[in-house]
Amino acid sequence: MHTPDRQARWVERYSTPSHMPYYVWENSVPRIADGFLQCAVYIYGSLEDAQLGEHQGGSGFLTHVSFENNPDWSEVYVVTNRHVVLKAKTPVVRMNRKDGNVECFPTELSAWKLPQDGDDIAVLPIRFRYHEVRYWSISEKLFLNDSIVASEDVGIGDEAFMVGRFISHEGREKNSPSLRFGTIAMMATERIASPYGIDQESFLVEVRSLPGYSGSAVFLYTPNAMNDMSMMRNGIRRPEDITFFGNSSNALAAVEFLKPKGPYLLGIDWCHIPRRTPVRNAAGEPVDGDWHVEENTGMAGVIPAWKISEVLNCEEFRMQRKEADNEMTRRKAASKVSLDSAEGEQSTFTKAEFEHALKKASRKITQEPKH
């Protein structure tokens, strides 16, 4: 992932309730590899909506799990939210083709795996002509887990970005996913009450989530992380007194201490946290009645990646992958061809043999005439 020198700027914001303008100094966001956009898919409620690119539905992303005995082969899955597919009823997955068009994949709700514990996750195993579709799937090996959280010292303030569907400017003729940037505001310790009657395990990420981004992949990526815990575990201490000039400068060592963190799949966006603000009159007093407006706080609820892993590794999917893995092993064993490569017998090449061969192969080099 390419990360150029980061710059900063003054950003105008407005206070509440007086709407007073004020300015804060913000760092610019890092450059993200374009390939990350290709993991996103769009979810529609009907084939017609998908073909017309209607402004409704949600987002999703592609992931894959490698086979155990044939790790160069894998099974691909579409991941989105439970509430996205339930609202769609007959979910249609739309992806970009390499020829510039789109491909629509109608599905039945029964084909999607919905966790029994009520997590707002839905997973669809899918196979298609991979060479015709422009896509990138996220390896399960990139999923955040407890081990990575501990070793990388993942916590509040770490940077994140979300790849999904900006419903107001999403691309009608083809998928044009956008990125939103933010930071982890709260670790997945306080659960969020879900409409499905459970307390959903969630990160809080200040990433300015909006309707349409439900089902988006959220990545953890801090370009220059001061990884105190992980670095000290490796026996490296942070430079305490940094000298920038002169022969005693240790500024380079201080910069090298800043190591990138990620990218990892942090999880899946499933909600944004609104704030109820009472409606006020011209005098600034609340009007009669329970009048209020919902304001977007910018806080997104993100279900941790390890909850997605639980679905990907359910008994049904594991057995399906095992059968496909065994079939691939049988197909390889049944092959009648012999690959056109040969390996000669290994022999020891002594120093004397090397010198003899070098002398035999040497020739006098004559200088080429200059033209």
N, C-alpha and C positions, 0 to 999 in steps of 0.2 A: 504494500500500500504506500503510495507516494504522499509524503507530507512535507510541503514546502515550509519556509520560514513563516511563522505565524505573526500576523499583524493585529492591531487593535484599533478601535475607533469609539467615538462618542455616539451613543444611541439614545434617541429621544423616547421618553415614556411619559405616562400621565398618572397623576395621583388620584386617589378616591377619598371623598366624593367630589372634591372641588375641580377635578380634571386639570390640575396644575401641571404644566410641562416640567419635566426634570430630565437630567441627562446622566447616564451611567457609562463607565468605561468598560467595554466588552472586548474580549479576545475574539478574533475571527475563527471560524470553524475550520477544521482540517480538510484537506483535499481527500476525497474518498474515491477509490477505484471504481470506474464505470461498471465493472462486472457485477457489483453488488445490486445494481438495479435489476439485473436479469433473474434474480431469485423471486421477484414479485409476480403475482398473478392477480387477476381481477375476478371477483365472484358476482354473478348476476342471478336474477330470479327466473329468467326465461331466455331461450335462444334468441328471440327477437330483440330483447333488451341488450344482449351481448353483442349482437350484430350491429345494432344502432349506436351502441356506446352510451346508453342512458345513464343519467346522473343518479344512480341508486345502486345499492348493493354494498359490498365490502371488499376488503383486501385479503390476500393469502400469500403463502410463499411455498417454495419447493425445498424439500430436504431429502436426504437419502441415508440408508443404512447399508453398510457393506456386508457381503456374505462372509461367513466365518472361514470356510475352506477355500473360497475363491474371492479374496478381498478386492480383486480388480473388477468384480461385478457387484452390483448393488440393486436395491429396490428403491424406487422413488415414490414420494408421498407429497400430497398437497395438504398444507396445514392452514387452518383458519379458526374462527370462533364458532362455538356452538350456536350462539344467537344469530350469526350470519347465515348459516345453512338452514336453521329453523325458519327464519324469516323468508328466505328464498324459496323454501319448500321443494323446488326442483332446481338445485344449484347448477349453474353453468360456469365452468372455469374457462377463462379466456387467456391465451398466451400469444406472444408475438412469434411470427414465423421468420425464418431467415430471409425469405424473399420480400419482406416488407409488409406482408398482410398479417391477419390474425387468424388463429385457429380456436374454435369454440368446442368445448367438451361437455355436452349435457350429461348430467348424472342424476341418480335417484337418491333421495334422502337416506334410504336404507343402506346405501353403499358406504356412507360415512360412519366412522367409528367415533361414538360419543362416550366419554368416560362415565362410568356408572356413579362415580362419586360427585358428579355435577360440575366438574371443572369446565370453564368456558372454552373448550378446545374441541375441534373436530378434525379428523384425519382421514384422508382418502388415498388408498394405494392406487397408483396410476401408471400405466405403460403407454407410450406413444412413440412415434417415429422421431427419436431423439435427434437424428441428423437434420431434420427439417425445422426444428423449433429452436429459437434463440432463447436459451435458458441457462441458468446456473443453479444447482441445488446445493444446499448447505449440508455438509457432512455432520453426522451426529457427533463426530469427534470434536467439533467446534462448539458444542453446547456447553454452557456454563454449568459447573457442578460444585459441590461442596469443597472438593479438593482444590479446584482452581481458585475459588473464593479465598481459601486460606493461603495458598502459595503465592497468589498475585496480590493479596491484600486488597481485594475488591471491596469498595465501600462508598459512602456518600461523597459526592463531588466528582466521582469518576464520570467521564464523558460517555455519551451514548448517541446513537443516531437511529432513526426509524425509516424503513423503506416501505412505502405504500402508496395509496391512492388519494391524491388531493382532489376531492369530489368536484371542486369548482373549476379545475383545470387539469383534467386527468388524461386527456387524449381520447377522442371518439373513434378515430379510424384505426388506432393502434394503442397499446398500453404505453403510457408515458408516466411511470411512477416517479415520485419526488421523494426527497429526503428532508427530514426535520431533525434538528440537533438539540441536544439538551444534556442534562446531568442527572445522575441518580440522587434523588432527594431523600429517600428512605429505603432501607433494606427490607427484604421480604419477611419482616417480623410481625408487623401489624396487618391483619387480614382485613379485606374489604367485603362488606355485606353484598352478596350477589342476588339478583332477582330470582335465581334458581334455588334460593333458600339455603345456601351455604356461605360460609365465610371464606372467600377466595384468597388463597395465598398469592401475594402480589408485591412487586417492587412499586414504589412511587418514583416516576421519572418525569422531571420537568422538561417535557419535550413538545409542548404545545399541540397535544393531540386534538383532532377534530373528527366529526362524523365522516365515515368513509375509510378511516385508517384502521378500523377494527379488523384484526387478523394480520396486521403488519408485523414483519420481523423487526425486532429491536436488537441492535448490536451494541456491545460494550467495546469501546475503543478510546483509550486515552493516549494520544501520541507521545507525550512526554510526562510519564507518570513518575512521581517520587515514591517508588516502591520500597518504603523503609523496611517493612517486615520481610518481604521476600528477598531483598538484597542483603539484609543482615543475616538471614538464614544461610546465605551463600558466603558468609564471612567478609562482606563488603560493608564498610561504614561510610555514611554520608560525610563529605567534606564539611567541616565545621567553620573554618575561617577561609573564605575564598578571597584570593588575591588575583586581580585581573592583569596587573602589569608587572614588568620586571622579570628577572631570572627566576624568581620564586613563585611565579604565577601557577596556580593550580586550577584555573578556570576550566581548562579542557577536561580535567578529571571530574569537575562538578557537572559539566554538561553530559559527559558519558554516563554519569550516575542516573540521568533521566532516561529510563527505558520505556518503550511503548508497552501498553497493556492491552492485549487483545490483537486482532478482533475475535470476539466470542459472541455467540448468540446469547443475548441476555434473556430473551423470552419473546412473548407475543402480546401485542397491545390488545386490550379487551374493553377498556372503558376510559372515559375522562371524567375528572372530578369537578362538578360545577359548584358554583357558590350562589346561594339565593340572596339577592340584594333587593330590599324593599323599594318600591316606587315612591319617589318624593315629589312634592309640589315645588313651585318656584321659590318658596321660602326655605326649602330644604327639609321640610317636615314630611313624615310618612303620610300617604293619602289614606283615607278611610278604607277599611276592608283589607283582606289579605292579598294585596297586590304586590307582586315581586317579579323580577326578571332573573333568569339564570345566566350567570357569567362564567365563561370558561377560565378556570384558574391556570390552565396550562399544564396541570398535573395529569399524567396518564397512569392508569393501572396496567402493569405488565406482569403477566403470569410467567414464573421462572421457567427456563428451558428444561429443567429437570422434570417438570410436570409433563412436558411434551414427550420426553424420553419414556416416561411411564406408559404412555399410550403406544408409542412406536414399538415398545418391547412387551406388549400384552401377548398373551398366549396365542391368540389367533394370528397375529402378524409374525411372531417368531416361528410358528409352525409353517406358515406360508413361505417365509424366507428359507427355512431349512429344506423344504421340498424343492424350491428353485435352486438352491445351492447344490443339493444332491443330483438334480437333473443336469446341471452344468458339469459336475464331475463326471457323470456317465457319458455325456456328449464328448468331453475331452478324451476320455479313455477309449471311446469307440472310433476316434479319428484314425483313418488309414494312411494318412500322409506322413511323410518324414520331412522335417524342416531342413532347408538347405543351409545348414551350418555344421561345421565340423570342429572338433577339438582334438588337437594332436596330443601325443604323449608328453607329459611334463618331464623335462630333464634339467639337470643342473648345468648352468652355463658358467664355467670357471673363469677366473680372471685371465688365465693364460689363453684360453680360447677366445675371450673377448679381444685381447691385444692382438692376437693373430688375425682375427677377422677384420679388425680395424686397419691393420697394416695392409692387408690384402685389398681392402676396399678403397684405401686412400689413393688419391691421384693428385698430381700437381695442378694447382689452380692457376690458370692464366687470366690476366686482367682483360676484360672486354674493352674493345676500343670505344672511345667516346664519340658519339655522333653529334 
